């Protein structure tokens, strides 16, 4: 098993560590690789688009030729996890902030997103979040988090917070407003690898 993490900008190392620990817990052989340019994603069985600055990540992914490889991976039903900025990049449509910055989007999930839905950096927070796929709440860390403002029936909503959709799944794509890699709770990483 080969798991690729888009390693252009953002909290890459945290995902590397979380996924390596998850693989060890599952007693599964696998490697976690960093995707910095074209030609790596196609060799991966699953791909993570981490949090960070979505405009920067999107532009660099586009420039490095990674965008078409992610689209291809989705077509091949490879699991894709987008956290925070990754959620924004997976979306078909963004808010006026996305339009204003000329933010490139992959346009793969049938959702509309709002950047910084919960405020700026200083409004970051942590909460015990009830998720439909887990029995116990998940300790979720929100940092300048986006939210999904529109999701049709074909998108499965996994969690909401104060009326905002903060976790959703469509086919093999999983989009989260928060950062599961910043906690010791690896249930989301296990759930992601279960999609394989």
C-alpha positions in Angstrom: 0.0 0.0 0.0 1.3 3.4 -1.0 -0.2 6.6 0.5 0.7 9.9 -1.1 0.5 13.3 0.7 0.5 16.5 -1.4 3.6 18.0 0.1 3.8 21.5 -1.4 2.7 23.5 1.6 0.8 23.0 4.8 0.8 20.5 7.6 2.4 17.6 5.7 4.6 16.0 8.4 1.7 15.7 10.8 -0.2 13.6 8.2 3.0 11.5 7.5 3.3 10.7 11.2 -0.4 10.0 11.7 -0.6 7.7 8.6 2.6 5.8 9.6 1.1 5.2 13.1 -2.2 4.1 11.5 -0.4 1.6 9.3 1.5 0.3 12.3 -1.7 -0.1 14.3 -3.3 -2.0 11.4 -0.1 -4.2 11.1 -0.2 -3.4 7.4 2.8 -3.0 5.1 2.8 0.3 3.4 4.7 3.5 2.8 3.8 7.1 3.0 5.3 9.2 0.2 5.4 13.0 -0.4 4.0 14.3 -3.7 5.8 17.5 -4.8 5.5 17.2 -8.5 3.8 15.2 -11.3 4.5 11.5 -11.7 4.2 10.4 -8.1 0.4 10.5 -7.5 -0.3 7.8 -10.1 1.8 5.3 -8.2 -0.2 5.9 -5.0 -3.2 3.8 -3.7 -4.7 6.7 -1.7 -3.9 10.4 -1.6 -4.2 13.1 1.1 -4.6 16.8 0.4 -3.6 18.5 3.7 -4.5 21.8 5.3 -2.6 24.9 4.6 -3.2 27.9 2.4 -5.6 26.6 -0.2 -4.8 29.3 -2.9 -1.1 28.5 -2.7 -1.5 24.8 -2.6 -4.0 24.9 -5.6 -1.7 27.1 -7.7 1.4 25.0 -7.0 -0.5 21.7 -7.6 -1.7 23.2 -10.9 1.8 24.4 -11.9 3.4 21.1 -11.0 0.9 19.1 -13.1 -0.6 17.3 -10.1 -4.3 18.4 -10.7 -5.0 16.0 -13.6 -3.4 13.2 -11.6 -5.8 13.7 -8.7 -8.7 13.8 -11.2 -7.5 10.5 -12.6 -7.1 9.0 -9.1 -10.7 9.8 -8.3 -11.8 8.2 -11.6 -9.9 5.1 -10.6 -11.8 5.1 -7.3 -8.6 5.7 -5.2 -9.5 7.2 -1.8 -8.8 10.9 -1.5 -8.8 12.7 1.9 -9.0 16.5 1.8 -8.6 18.3 5.2 -9.2 22.0 5.7 -7.6 23.5 2.5 -8.0 20.1 1.0 -11.7 20.3 1.4 -11.7 23.7 -0.5 -9.6 22.2 -3.3 -11.9 19.2 -3.8 -15.1 21.3 -4.2 -16.9 22.1 -7.4 -17.7 25.6 -6.3 -16.4 28.2 -3.8 -17.6 31.4 -2.2 -16.8 34.9 -3.2 -13.5 34.7 -1.4 -12.5 31.8 -3.6 -13.6 33.7 -6.7 -11.8 36.9 -5.6 -8.4 35.1 -5.2 -8.8 33.2 -8.4 -8.4 30.0 -6.4 -8.0 26.9 -8.6 -10.4 24.1 -7.6 -10.2 20.4 -8.5 -14.0 20.5 -8.9 -14.3 16.8 -8.0 -16.9 16.9 -5.1 -20.4 18.1 -5.8 -20.2 20.7 -3.0 -20.0 24.4 -2.5 -17.5 25.6 0.1 -17.0 28.8 2.2 -13.4 29.6 3.1 -12.8 30.7 6.7 -16.4 29.9 7.6 -15.6 30.0 11.4 -13.3 33.2 11.3 -9.6 33.8 11.1 -6.6 32.2 12.9 -7.5 33.7 16.3 -11.0 32.2 16.1 -9.5 28.6 15.9 -11.0 26.1 18.3 -11.3 22.5 19.4 -14.6 20.6 19.9 -15.9 17.1 20.5 -17.7 16.4 17.2 -20.4 13.9 16.7 -19.8 12.0 13.5 -22.2 9.5 12.0 -19.5 7.0 11.3 -18.2 6.7 14.9 -19.9 5.8 18.2 -17.9 8.2 20.3 -17.3 12.0 19.4 -14.1 12.9 17.6 -11.8 15.5 19.1 -11.8 18.0 16.1 -9.3 20.9 15.7 -10.6 23.8 13.6 -8.0 26.3 12.3 -9.3 29.0 9.9 -11.7 26.2 8.8 -13.9 26.1 5.8 -17.3 24.6 5.6 -19.6 23.1 3.0 -22.6 25.4 2.4 -24.3 23.2 -0.2 -24.3 19.4 -0.7 -26.8 17.5 -2.9 -28.2 14.1 -1.9 -25.4 12.2 -3.5 -23.0 13.6 -0.9 -23.1 11.9 2.4 -22.9 14.4 5.3 -20.9 12.8 8.2 -20.9 15.8 10.6 -22.3 19.2 11.1 -21.4 22.0 13.6 -23.7 25.0 14.3 -25.5 24.4 11.0 -22.3 24.1 9.0 -21.4 20.8 7.2 -17.8 20.0 8.4 -17.4 16.4 7.2 -18.7 14.8 4.0 -18.1 11.8 1.8 -18.8 11.3 -1.9 -17.8 8.0 -3.4 -14.1 7.6 -2.6 -13.6 11.2 -1.5 -13.6 12.4 2.1 -13.6 16.1 2.9 -13.1 17.5 6.4 -13.1 21.1 7.7 -10.9 20.1 10.6 -7.4 18.6 11.2 -7.5 14.9 12.3 -3.7 14.7 12.0 -3.3 17.1 15.0 -4.8 14.7 17.6 -3.8 11.2 18.8 -7.3 10.0 17.6 -6.6 8.1 14.4 -10.1 6.8 13.7 -10.4 9.1 10.7 -7.1 7.8 9.2 -8.3 4.2 9.8 -11.7 5.1 8.2 -9.8 6.6 5.2 -7.7 3.5 4.8 -10.7 1.3 5.1 -11.9 2.9 1.8 -9.2 1.0 0.1 
